[in-house]
Amino acid sequence: MSLFRTKSVEQSIAETDEPEHRLNKSLSALDLTIFGVGVIVGAGIFVYTGTVAAQNSGPAISLSFVIAGLACALAALCYAEFASTLPVAGSAYTFSYATFGEFVAWLIGWDLVLEFTVGGAALASSFSGYLQSLLEGTPFEVPAALGSSTDGVVNLPAVVIAVIVTLVLARGIKLASIVNQVVTAIKLVVVALVIVMGVSYVKVANWTPFVPESRSVPAGDASFWSSPLVTSLFGLEPAVYGWAGVMAGAAVVFFAFLGFDVVATVAEETKDPQRDVPRGILASLAIVTALYVMVSLVITGMQNYADIDPDDSAPLATAFEVVGQDWVSTLIGVGATIGLTVVTMTLVMGQTRVGFAMARDGLLPGWLAKVHPEYRTPSRITLLCGTGVALLAGFVDFATLGHLVSIGTLFAFVLVAVGVMILRRTRPDLDRGFRVPAVNLLAPLSVLLSVYLMLNLVGETWVRFLAWMVLGVVVYFAYSRRNSRLGQRLAADTAPTQAPTA
């Protein structure tokens, strides 16, 4: 039963006031909204728009974005209720500790390590792709050996940007917020430029057929490793395009929405979390979904999906090169390069807050939960996470990282939706700054849609994800279970009192 020992909401909140673990409360609803928009508008829109249109959905990639956005919206409602009820660092990890118990909380925390660390590395890798595209043909062109772990030795630009954002985060959350606001403004200008300038080059014929006819996958490409898991489980014929392609595309572009849950991880550093966290989560998600749909329609209207190179790391810039607007292409490259730095930074920030919460609970080494005496940031866990992101970004390719992030995020969504329903029944007395409307309908719908999107990810991604979770189980029983602060406290409370000696 010790596996399912829960940590009360009151206890979690009380621990945030411990002097050595106290974080600085300086964020507002506007800060959170900009954090959300800043982290979501990233590689998903700058990279996956072209890849998924070419390989999965065709012009119907806009529908893939809508479906993925719906899954996120349902999950966002659950996150908003939890974050307003339990405004503590750690996001889904902290929520699960209060509902499912320690073992499930550990698993979701371990899963979030995968989501944020790998996500940060994927975005650093994407940054490198845009930067190299900009510098190509100039005296500052990155040598092939230092530009890719696949075609060379290491992806050096990705390593460098991971180190820089780590140092900014270690310096302070408010500094990170200011940097985020400036860069997000630049990024939104670029996205607006894509929409406004691209509309005049849209050819309606490129949208026909909007949902391309389903095609069978060549026999050599239809293995368990490269096919969506749902086709292997139910004996379906692997195919691309059609409605199956739209759903498979939704599972992939789901990566584009990664980050709104980062807002929940900084609830402990928010001035008025019960009011501001729900606003920040829901507002950022609504803004970004609208932008994604418009950009995807413009890009597939400018260039026929069959002509898009699925391996192009800068499809938005390429679309404008095709129509002879090289200056717009250059501006997009500059904006994307600058913008992706903030996405990398925010994902690393999310991971540091989850790791900080786990270390404060004793599930990770306690010294990682010490905050900097001057900056009041979890500087130790920040430096450790930044190092991990830099190594992954330097030596693992983007596609592998992106798929792993999607499955990890969807798994977290499932547990958060179930956890909201459990906490409604077990603790109806709690003060909730936000409540999910029709929770018994929307929360189960969130679970079903998230699971279905997970099943549309390829078998190779599932194997890697399960291997990571098995490793997490080993770490829990080897270290975390016996070092848990909650477990030690409960053991001390139940230990028999020794009789005094004569």
C-alpha positions in Angstrom: 0.0 0.0 0.0 3.0 2.3 0.4 3.0 2.6 -3.4 -0.3 4.5 -3.3 0.4 6.8 -0.3 -0.9 10.2 -1.2 0.4 13.6 -0.3 -2.4 16.0 0.8 -3.1 19.2 -1.0 -2.5 21.1 2.3 0.8 19.5 2.8 2.0 20.2 -0.7 1.1 23.9 -0.3 2.7 24.2 3.1 6.0 22.9 1.8 6.2 25.8 -0.7 7.0 28.1 2.3 10.0 26.2 3.5 12.9 28.7 3.4 15.3 26.5 1.4 12.7 25.6 -1.1 10.8 28.9 -1.5 10.5 30.3 -5.0 10.0 33.9 -6.0 6.3 34.8 -6.8 6.5 37.4 -9.6 4.4 36.2 -12.6 1.0 37.6 -13.7 -1.7 36.3 -16.0 -0.1 38.2 -18.9 3.3 36.7 -18.2 1.7 33.2 -18.2 -0.2 33.8 -21.4 3.0 35.0 -23.2 4.9 32.1 -21.7 2.2 29.8 -23.2 2.1 31.4 -26.6 5.9 31.7 -26.7 6.5 28.0 -26.0 3.7 26.7 -28.2 4.6 28.7 -31.3 7.7 26.8 -32.2 8.9 23.8 -34.2 5.4 22.6 -34.7 4.5 25.5 -36.9 7.9 26.2 -38.4 8.8 22.5 -39.2 6.0 20.0 -38.9 3.6 22.0 -41.1 5.4 20.9 -44.2 6.4 17.5 -43.0 3.0 16.3 -42.0 1.3 17.9 -45.0 3.6 16.0 -47.3 3.6 12.6 -45.5 0.2 12.3 -43.7 -2.6 14.8 -44.2 -2.1 16.9 -47.4 -4.1 20.2 -47.2 -6.2 18.6 -44.4 -3.3 19.3 -42.1 -5.5 22.2 -40.9 -8.0 19.5 -39.6 -5.1 17.7 -38.0 -4.3 20.9 -36.1 -7.9 21.3 -35.1 -8.1 17.7 -33.8 -4.9 18.1 -31.9 -6.0 21.4 -30.6 -9.3 19.9 -29.3 -7.4 17.2 -27.4 -5.3 20.0 -25.9 -8.3 22.1 -25.1 -10.0 19.3 -23.1 -6.7 18.6 -21.3 -6.2 22.3 -20.7 -9.5 22.5 -18.8 -8.4 19.7 -16.5 -4.9 21.3 -16.0 -6.6 24.7 -15.2 -8.7 23.2 -12.4 -5.8 21.3 -10.9 -3.4 24.3 -11.1 -6.0 26.6 -9.4 -6.6 24.0 -6.7 -3.0 23.0 -6.1 -0.7 25.9 -7.1 2.5 24.1 -6.6 5.5 23.5 -8.9 5.4 20.1 -10.7 2.3 20.2 -12.8 0.9 16.7 -13.5 3.4 15.1 -11.1 2.1 17.1 -8.2 -1.5 16.6 -9.2 -1.0 12.8 -9.4 0.7 12.7 -6.0 -2.5 14.1 -4.4 -4.8 11.7 -6.3 -3.2 8.4 -7.5 -0.4 8.1 -4.9 3.3 8.2 -4.9 4.1 5.4 -7.5 1.9 6.9 -10.2 3.2 10.3 -9.4 6.7 9.1 -9.8 5.8 7.5 -13.2 4.2 10.7 -14.5 7.1 12.8 -13.2 9.5 10.4 -15.0 7.3 10.8 -18.1 7.5 14.6 -17.8 11.3 14.3 -17.7 10.9 12.7 -21.1 8.5 15.3 -22.3 10.3 18.5 -21.3 13.9 17.4 -21.6 13.5 15.7 -25.0 11.2 18.5 -26.1 13.8 21.1 -25.3 16.4 19.1 -27.2 14.1 18.8 -30.2 13.5 22.5 -30.3 17.2 23.2 -29.9 17.8 20.9 -32.9 15.1 22.7 -34.9 16.8 26.1 -34.0 20.0 24.7 -35.4 18.2 23.7 -38.7 16.9 27.2 -39.3 20.2 28.9 -38.3 22.2 26.7 -40.7 19.7 27.5 -43.4 20.3 31.2 -42.8 24.1 30.9 -42.7 24.4 28.7 -45.7 26.7 30.2 -48.4 28.1 32.9 -46.0 31.5 33.0 -44.3 29.8 31.8 -41.1 28.3 28.6 -42.6 28.4 25.8 -40.1 30.6 22.9 -41.2 28.8 19.6 -42.0 30.7 17.8 -39.2 29.4 20.3 -36.6 25.9 20.8 -38.0 24.3 17.4 -37.6 24.7 14.2 -35.5 23.3 12.2 -38.4 25.5 13.5 -41.2 28.4 14.7 -39.0 29.8 14.4 -35.5 27.6 16.8 -33.4 24.9 19.4 -33.8 27.0 22.2 -32.3 24.5 25.1 -32.7 21.9 23.1 -30.8 24.3 22.5 -27.9 25.3 26.2 -27.7 21.6 27.4 -27.6 20.8 24.8 -24.9 23.7 26.1 -22.8 22.7 29.8 -23.2 19.0 29.3 -22.2 20.1 27.3 -19.2 22.2 30.2 -18.0 19.3 32.6 -18.5 17.0 30.4 -16.4 19.5 30.0 -13.6 19.7 33.8 -13.4 16.0 34.2 -12.6 12.4 33.6 -13.7 11.6 37.3 -14.2 14.6 37.7 -16.6 13.4 34.6 -18.5 9.9 36.2 -18.6 11.3 39.4 -20.1 13.3 37.6 -22.7 10.3 35.5 -23.5 8.1 38.6 -24.1 10.5 40.2 -26.5 11.2 37.1 -28.5 7.5 36.1 -28.6 6.6 39.5 -30.0 9.2 39.0 -32.8 7.8 35.5 -33.5 4.2 36.6 -33.7 5.2 39.3 -36.2 6.8 36.6 -38.3 3.7 34.4 -38.2 1.5 37.3 -39.1 3.8 38.1 -42.0 3.4 34.5 -43.3 -0.4 34.8 -43.2 -0.7 38.3 -44.7 1.9 37.9 -47.4 1.1 34.3 -48.2 -2.7 34.8 -48.8 -2.0 36.6 -52.1 -0.1 33.5 -53.4 -2.7 30.9 -52.4 -4.1 28.8 -55.3 -7.4 27.2 -54.4 -6.5 24.3 -56.8 -3.8 23.3 -54.3 -6.5 22.5 -51.7 -8.2 20.0 -54.1 -8.7 17.3 -52.9 -8.7 18.8 -49.4 -8.5 15.3 -47.9 -6.3 13.3 -50.4 -7.4 9.8 -51.3 -6.0 7.2 -49.0 -3.1 5.2 -50.4 -1.5 2.0 -49.2 2.0 2.1 -47.8 4.6 0.2 -49.8 5.2 -3.3 -48.3 8.7 -2.4 -47.3 7.5 0.6 -45.3 4.6 -1.2 -43.5 6.5 -2.8 -40.6 5.4 -2.6 -37.0 8.2 -0.1 -36.3 7.1 2.4 -38.9 3.3 2.0 -38.8 0.8 3.5 -36.4 0.2 1.2 -33.5 -3.6 1.1 -34.1 -3.0 -0.6 -37.5 -0.9 -3.3 -35.9 -3.3 -3.9 -33.0 -6.4 -4.2 -35.2 -4.9 -5.7 -38.3 -5.6 -2.6 -40.5 -3.8 -2.0 -43.7 -1.2 0.7 -43.2 -2.1 3.8 -45.3 -1.3 7.4 -45.8 -3.6 10.3 -46.5 -7.4 9.9 -46.2 -9.0 10.3 -42.8 -6.5 7.8 -41.3 -3.8 10.2 -42.5 -5.6 13.1 -40.9 -5.6 11.3 -37.5 -2.0 10.2 -37.8 -1.1 13.7 -38.7 -3.0 15.0 -35.6 -0.9 12.6 -33.4 2.3 14.1 -35.0 1.4 17.8 -35.0 0.3 17.3 -31.4 4.0 18.1 -30.8 3.1 21.6 -32.0 0.9 22.2 -29.0 3.5 21.1 -26.5 4.1 23.7 -23.8 0.8 25.0 -22.6 1.2 22.6 -19.6 4.4 24.5 -18.8 2.2 27.3 -17.5 1.0 24.9 -14.8 4.5 24.0 -13.8 5.2 27.7 -12.7 2.0 28.0 -10.7 4.1 28.3 -7.5 5.8 31.4 -8.9 2.6 33.2 -9.8 1.2 36.1 -7.8 -2.5 34.9 -7.9 -2.4 31.3 -9.2 -6.1 30.5 -8.7 -7.1 33.3 -11.1 -4.1 33.7 -13.3 -3.0 30.1 -14.2 -6.4 29.1 -15.7 -6.4 32.3 -17.7 -2.9 31.9 -18.9 -3.4 28.2 -20.0 -6.7 28.8 -21.9 -5.8 32.1 -23.5 -2.5 30.9 -24.9 -4.0 27.7 -26.3 -6.9 29.6 -28.0 -4.5 32.1 -29.6 -2.1 29.5 -30.9 -4.8 27.1 -32.4 -6.2 29.9 -34.5 -2.7 30.8 -35.8 -1.8 27.2 -36.6 -5.0 26.7 -38.7 -4.4 29.9 -40.7 -0.7 29.2 -41.4 -1.4 25.6 -42.5 -4.1 26.7 -44.9 -1.8 29.4 -46.4 1.2 27.1 -46.8 -0.7 24.2 -48.4 -2.4 26.8 -50.6 0.9 28.4 -51.8 2.5 25.0 -52.6 0.9 21.7 -53.5 1.4 19.2 -50.7 2.9 16.7 -53.2 5.7 19.2 -54.0 6.7 19.8 -50.3 9.9 18.1 -49.3 9.1 16.2 -46.1 12.7 16.4 -45.0 12.8 20.2 -45.4 13.7 21.7 -41.9 12.4 25.2 -43.0 9.1 24.6 -45.0 7.6 28.1 -44.4 10.7 29.8 -45.7 10.9 27.4 -48.7 7.2 28.2 -49.6 8.1 31.8 -50.1 11.3 31.0 -52.1 9.1 29.0 -54.5 7.0 32.1 -55.3 10.0 34.3 -55.6 9.7 36.2 -52.3 13.2 35.5 -51.0 13.2 38.5 -48.7 10.1 37.1 -46.9 11.9 33.7 -46.7 14.9 35.4 -45.1 12.7 37.2 -42.5 11.0 34.0 -41.7 14.3 32.3 -41.2 15.5 35.0 -38.9 12.2 35.1 -36.9 12.1 31.3 -36.5 15.7 31.1 -35.4 15.2 33.8 -32.7 11.8 32.4 -31.7 12.9 28.8 -31.2 15.4 29.9 -28.6 12.4 30.9 -26.3 10.7 27.6 -26.9 13.8 25.7 -25.9 14.2 27.9 -22.8 10.6 27.4 -21.7 10.7 23.7 -22.0 13.9 23.5 -20.0 12.2 25.7 -17.4 9.2 23.2 -17.3 11.6 20.3 -16.7 13.5 22.1 -13.9 10.2 22.8 -12.0 9.1 19.2 -12.3 12.6 18.0 -11.2 12.6 20.5 -8.4 9.3 19.2 -7.1 10.4 15.6 -7.2 13.7 16.4 -5.4 11.8 18.4 -2.7 9.7 15.2 -2.1 12.9 13.1 -1.9 12.2 11.1 -5.0 15.3 12.6 -6.6 18.4 13.6 -4.6 17.4 16.4 -2.1 20.4 18.6 -3.0 18.8 19.2 -6.4 15.9 21.1 -4.6 18.1 23.8 -3.1 17.3 27.2 -4.5 19.9 29.9 -5.2 20.1 32.3 -2.2 20.1 35.4 -4.4 18.1 34.5 -7.5 15.6 32.2 -5.7 15.7 29.8 -8.7 16.3 26.0 -8.6 19.7 26.6 -10.1 21.1 23.1 -9.4 18.4 21.2 -11.2 18.4 23.8 -13.9 22.1 23.2 -14.7 21.6 19.5 -14.6 18.6 19.6 -17.0 20.3 22.0 -19.3 23.3 19.6 -19.6 20.9 16.8 -20.5 19.1 18.9 -23.1 22.5 20.0 -24.6 23.7 16.4 -24.9 20.5 15.1 -26.5 20.2 18.0 -28.9 23.8 17.5 -30.0 23.6 13.8 -30.7 20.0 12.7 -31.5 18.0 13.7 -34.6 14.8 15.8 -34.5 12.2 13.3 -35.7 13.0 10.8 -33.0 12.8 13.4 -30.3 9.5 14.9 -31.5 7.6 11.6 -31.5 8.8 10.7 -28.0 7.6 14.1 -26.8 4.1 13.6 -28.2 3.5 10.2 -26.6 4.9 11.4 -23.2 2.6 14.5 -23.3 -0.5 12.5 -24.2 0.2 10.0 -21.3 0.3 13.0 -18.9 -3.0 14.3 -20.3 -4.7 11.0 -19.6 -3.6 10.9 -15.9 -4.5 14.6 -15.4 -8.1 14.1 -16.8 -8.6 11.0 -14.6 -7.1 12.8 -11.6 -9.6 15.7 -11.8 -12.5 13.3 -11.5 -10.9 11.5 -8.6 -10.2 14.7 -6.7 -13.7 15.9 -7.2 -15.0 12.8 -5.4 -12.3 12.5 -2.7 -11.9 16.2 -1.8 -15.1 18.1 -2.8 -14.3 20.6 0.0 -11.3 22.1 -1.7 -11.3 25.7 -2.9 -11.2 25.6 -6.7 -10.4 28.8 -8.5 -11.6 27.1 -11.8 -13.9 24.1 -12.3 -14.1 22.0 -15.5 -17.7 22.4 -16.8 -19.5 19.0 -17.3 -16.5 17.3 -15.9 -18.0 13.8 -16.1 -18.4 14.3 -19.9 -15.4 16.3 -20.9 -12.7 14.6 -18.7 -13.5 11.1 -20.1 -13.7 12.6 -23.6 -10.2 14.0 -23.0 -8.9 10.5 -22.0 -10.4 8.8 -25.1 -9.1 11.3 -27.6 -5.6 11.3 -26.0 -5.4 7.5 -26.0 -6.6 7.4 -29.6 -3.9 9.9 -30.7 -1.3 7.8 -28.8 -2.4 4.7 -30.8 -1.7 6.7 -34.0 2.0 7.0 -33.2 4.3 4.4 -34.7 5.4 1.2 -33.0 9.0 2.3 -32.7 7.9 5.3 -30.6 5.9 3.0 -28.3 8.8 0.7 -27.7 11.1 3.5 -26.8 8.5 5.0 -24.5 7.8 1.7 -22.7 11.6 1.2 -22.3 11.9 4.6 -20.7 9.0 3.9 -18.3 10.5 0.5 -17.3 13.7 2.3 -16.5 11.7 4.7 -14.4 10.2 1.8 -12.4 13.7 0.4 -11.7 14.9 3.9 -10.5 11.9 4.2 -8.2 12.4 0.9 -6.4 16.2 1.3 -6.3 16.2 4.8 -4.9 13.1 6.9 -4.7 10.8 4.7 -2.7 13.1 4.5 0.3 14.2 8.1 0.2 10.6 9.5 -0.1 10.1 12.3 2.5 6.4 11.3 2.7 7.4 7.7 3.3 9.9 8.7 6.0 7.3 10.9 7.7 4.7 8.2 7.7 7.2 5.7 9.1 8.1 8.1 11.9 4.5 8.6 12.8 3.8 4.9 13.0 7.0 3.8 14.8 6.4 2.5 18.3 7.5 4.8 21.1 10.5 3.4 23.1 9.9 3.1 26.8 12.3 5.3 29.0 15.1 3.4 30.7 15.4 3.5 34.5 
